[in-house]
Amino acid sequence: MPVSGPDVSDNALDTLAPSRQLAGQIALVTGASRGIGRAIALRLAAEGAHVALHYRRDPALAEGLAAEIRADGGQASLYRADLAGPEGVEELAEAFGRDFEHLHILVNNAGITRDKLLLMMDDEDLQHVVATNLLAPMRMLRAFAGLMLRQRYGRIVNISSSAASKPGRGQSNYAAAKGGLEAFTKAMAVELAPKGILVNAVAPGVIETEMSAQIRALGEGEILSRLLLKRYATPVEVADAVLYLASPRNRYVTGEILHLDGGLKMA
């Protein structure tokens, strides 16, 4: 009789009993109100972390997420800021500092896309994508790593993209920013390792989110044909990868880029 594999649906994954391995820790997730960021925030909260939820433009979504975390017995705080400029990062750091003296986990997830052919791309498209996807994480580490240095412990996870190594048509600005983010991840791993701070990145492929909806709609058949697993990943699967890298169970992985792309990089 054939033996079926385990259920790997979102619903099944969500029913896994949390280990509460992050109890007593403070985690800050940027771009937390939707998609991958939302899944990461829920997973970290379920594991016991007090999650600081950063969002930019939709308070209703952010407040709904915070309410969901609290209803499940977790802890959440809300912070609104536009991280595309240095002022927004400074405002976030000041507000966070009024509420917390420690930070154990930083997840740089906030990101945007403005896909166009380079010859049709104006300077604002270039600058805003690079500012949000690369400069913002750099400024976030500059603003928040001091909290980790004082406690000689920290886990930093940057959310990159498969576009950094296998970009699609019209993704020159996004691919350049995410490629820079991966190089930055490795550089910061070198700088912070002596203080017990591990810095890694997760590079998702095409995930079932609002952000990827247009790409999936335009070329679903072609995209799926290039995936060894013949399906898109879910935000929950990305969150599980982030959880390991952000947890105390990760004691020896730093400077790595974890490709979560269903085999896209091998196509």
C-alpha positions in Angstrom: 0.0 0.0 0.0 1.5 3.4 -0.9 2.4 5.6 2.0 1.4 9.2 1.7 3.7 12.1 2.7 3.0 14.5 5.5 0.5 17.3 5.1 2.6 20.5 4.4 -0.3 22.8 3.8 -0.4 26.2 5.6 -3.2 24.9 7.9 -1.2 21.9 8.9 1.9 23.9 9.6 0.0 26.4 11.7 -1.2 23.6 14.0 2.3 22.6 15.0 2.7 23.1 18.7 5.1 26.1 19.4 8.1 25.3 21.6 8.1 28.8 23.1 11.8 28.9 22.4 11.7 32.7 22.1 10.1 33.4 25.4 11.4 36.6 27.0 12.9 37.9 23.7 12.2 41.0 21.8 11.9 40.8 18.0 11.5 43.7 15.5 10.0 42.9 12.1 9.9 45.5 9.4 7.1 45.5 6.8 5.2 43.2 9.1 1.6 44.0 8.2 1.2 41.7 5.2 2.6 38.8 3.2 5.9 37.4 4.3 6.4 39.9 7.1 3.0 39.0 8.6 3.8 35.3 8.6 7.1 35.9 10.2 5.6 38.1 13.0 3.0 35.5 13.7 5.6 32.7 13.9 7.9 34.6 16.2 5.0 35.6 18.4 3.8 32.0 18.6 7.2 31.1 19.9 7.0 33.5 22.7 8.7 36.7 21.4 7.3 40.1 22.0 7.1 41.3 18.4 7.5 44.9 17.5 5.5 45.3 14.3 6.8 47.9 11.8 4.5 49.1 9.1 4.4 52.0 6.6 1.0 52.8 5.3 -1.9 50.7 6.5 -2.7 51.0 10.2 -5.8 48.9 9.9 -3.8 45.9 8.7 -1.1 46.4 11.3 -3.7 46.8 14.1 -5.5 43.6 13.0 -2.2 41.7 13.1 -1.5 42.9 16.6 -5.0 42.0 17.7 -4.6 38.5 16.3 -1.3 38.0 18.1 -2.8 39.2 21.4 -5.9 37.1 21.0 -3.6 34.1 20.8 -1.9 35.1 24.0 1.1 36.8 22.4 2.6 40.3 22.8 2.9 42.9 20.1 3.7 46.6 19.7 3.1 48.8 16.7 5.5 51.3 15.0 4.8 53.3 11.9 7.6 54.7 9.8 8.8 55.2 6.2 12.2 53.5 6.1 13.1 54.8 2.6 14.9 57.8 4.2 17.2 58.1 7.2 14.6 60.1 9.1 12.2 57.2 9.2 14.8 54.8 10.6 15.7 57.4 13.3 12.1 57.9 14.2 11.6 54.1 14.5 14.7 53.7 16.6 13.6 56.5 19.0 10.1 55.1 19.4 11.4 51.6 20.0 14.0 52.8 22.5 11.3 54.4 24.6 9.6 51.1 25.0 12.5 48.6 25.1 16.0 48.3 26.4 16.9 45.1 24.6 16.5 43.7 21.1 17.3 40.0 20.4 15.9 39.5 16.8 15.9 41.9 13.9 14.2 40.9 10.7 14.6 43.3 7.8 11.7 42.3 5.6 10.3 45.6 4.3 10.7 45.8 0.5 9.2 47.2 -2.7 9.3 46.5 -6.4 9.0 48.8 -9.4 9.8 46.5 -12.3 10.5 48.2 -15.6 13.0 47.8 -18.4 16.0 49.9 -17.4 15.7 52.2 -20.4 12.1 53.0 -19.3 13.0 53.4 -15.6 13.2 57.0 -14.2 15.6 58.0 -11.5 12.9 57.9 -8.8 12.3 54.2 -9.6 16.0 53.5 -9.1 16.4 55.5 -6.0 13.3 54.4 -4.1 13.8 50.7 -4.7 17.5 50.8 -3.7 16.6 53.0 -0.7 13.9 50.7 0.6 15.5 47.3 -0.2 19.2 48.1 0.6 19.8 51.3 2.4 17.0 50.8 4.9 18.4 47.5 6.2 21.9 49.1 6.4 20.5 52.0 8.4 18.5 49.6 10.6 21.6 47.7 11.6 23.4 50.9 12.2 20.6 52.1 14.5 19.8 48.8 16.3 22.9 46.7 16.4 24.1 48.6 19.5 21.4 47.0 21.6 22.7 43.6 20.6 26.3 44.5 21.1 25.6 45.5 24.7 24.0 42.2 25.5 26.5 40.2 23.3 23.7 38.3 21.6 21.6 38.9 18.6 20.1 37.3 15.5 19.6 39.4 12.3 17.8 38.0 9.3 17.6 40.0 6.1 14.9 39.1 3.5 16.5 39.0 0.1 15.1 37.4 -3.1 15.9 34.9 -5.7 16.1 37.9 -8.0 19.5 38.7 -6.5 21.0 35.6 -8.3 18.4 34.9 -11.0 16.7 38.1 -11.9 13.8 38.4 -14.3 13.1 40.8 -17.1 12.6 44.4 -15.8 14.1 43.7 -12.3 17.5 45.5 -12.7 16.8 47.9 -9.8 15.4 45.2 -7.5 18.0 42.6 -8.3 20.8 45.1 -7.7 19.4 46.1 -4.4 18.9 42.5 -3.2 22.3 41.5 -4.5 23.8 44.4 -2.4 21.7 43.2 0.6 23.3 39.7 0.3 26.8 41.2 0.2 26.0 43.4 3.1 24.7 40.4 5.1 28.0 38.7 4.7 30.0 41.8 5.6 28.0 42.3 8.8 28.4 38.7 9.7 32.2 39.3 9.7 31.8 42.5 11.8 29.4 41.2 14.4 30.4 37.5 14.9 32.9 38.4 17.7 30.1 39.8 19.8 27.8 36.7 19.4 25.5 38.3 16.8 24.7 36.1 13.8 23.6 37.7 10.5 22.0 35.7 7.7 19.5 36.2 4.8 16.7 34.2 3.4 16.2 34.5 -0.4 12.7 33.5 -1.3 11.6 32.7 -4.8 8.1 33.3 -6.0 5.9 33.3 -2.9 2.1 33.4 -2.8 1.7 37.0 -1.7 0.1 40.2 -2.9 3.5 41.5 -3.9 4.1 38.7 -6.4 0.5 38.5 -7.7 1.3 40.4 -10.9 4.3 38.3 -11.8 2.4 35.1 -11.2 -0.5 36.3 -13.3 1.7 37.3 -16.3 3.8 34.2 -16.5 2.5 31.4 -14.2 3.1 28.6 -16.7 6.7 29.7 -17.4 7.5 30.2 -13.8 6.1 26.9 -12.6 8.0 25.1 -15.3 11.3 26.4 -13.9 10.5 25.3 -10.3 11.8 21.8 -9.5 8.9 21.4 -6.9 6.3 22.8 -9.4 4.6 25.0 -6.9 5.0 28.4 -5.2 6.1 28.6 -1.6 3.9 30.0 1.1 4.7 32.8 3.5 4.5 30.3 6.3 7.4 28.3 4.8 9.5 31.5 4.7 8.6 32.2 8.3 9.8 28.8 9.4 13.2 29.4 7.7 13.5 32.7 9.4 12.5 31.2 12.8 15.4 28.8 12.7 18.0 31.5 11.8 16.5 33.8 14.4 16.3 31.3 17.2 18.8 30.2 19.9 18.9 26.8 18.2 21.0 28.5 15.5 24.4 28.7 17.1 26.7 28.3 14.2 25.2 29.6 11.0 26.2 33.1 10.0 26.9 34.9 6.8 24.7 32.5 4.8 22.1 33.1 2.2 19.3 30.5 2.5 17.7 30.0 -0.9 14.0 29.1 -0.5 13.0 28.9 -4.1 11.8 25.4 -4.9 14.9 24.8 -7.0 14.6 27.9 -9.2 18.3 28.6 -8.9 19.1 25.2 -10.5 16.8 25.8 -13.5 
